[in-house]
């Protein structure tokens, strides 16, 4: 028998927009979410390696501040070597839900973690960095480069 965690999201009617209509639903999350996440991060890692990236770290944590899914080195972005921080999201429901899974607070968290990562790994501040997003839906990968400037 599978156990489920129920997360209910409520919103006021007057604040609904096109994006929030899709996010206003009852979401049932299976307990084996870590296995699903690891499988899709493996898929994203293999994809990045096939594109010429070198993987530096996976699931990098700092204290209780959060996690960076993948840290990679892209030797050919804009003709320079970039350290790339990659957020991977998987949604079984639809491709649109995968793309919508990255929100403002998650972006801010990734920025802070990236700064800490660079300090902890003694990476020169002059190193070029970038933030990418990989959305996965039914083994289809959509890679969005440079999600924030």
C-alpha positions, 0 to 999 in steps of 0.5 A, a space after each residue: 500500500 502506498 502512502 501519500 502526502 497531501 499538500 493543498 494550495 489555496 488562493 484568493 479568487 481575486 488574485 488568480 492569474 493564468 499561472 496561478 490557475 494551474 497551481 491552484 489544485 490539490 497535489 498528491 506527492 508519492 513518498 518515493 519522490 527522492 527516487 524519482 528525483 534522483 532518476 531525473 537528475 541522472 537523466 539531466 546529468 547524462 544530457 549535460 555530459 552529452 553536451 560537453 559539460 563537466 559535472 563538478 557536483 550534484 545535490 550540493 547542500 549547505 547547512 539548511 539553506 537548500 540544495 543545488 541540483 547540479 554544478 557543471 562546467 561548460 567550456 564553450 558558452 559564449 566562447 568562455 568557460 562558465 560554471 553553471 548552476 542547474 536546477 532540475 524539475 520533473 513533473 509527471 502531469 505536464 510540460 507546462 507544470 515542469 516549466 512553472 515549477 521554478 519560482 521567484 523564491 527558488 531562484 533567490 535561494 539558488 543565487 545565494 547558494 551559488 555565492 556560498 558554493 563559489 566561496 567554499 570551493 575557492 573559485 575565483 570571483 572573476 569566473 563567469 557563472 550562469 544559471 540554467 533550468 532543466 525541465 523534464 516531462 516523460 523523459 523529454 528534456 527542455 534545457 533553458 540556459 541563462 535563466 537569470 541575469 
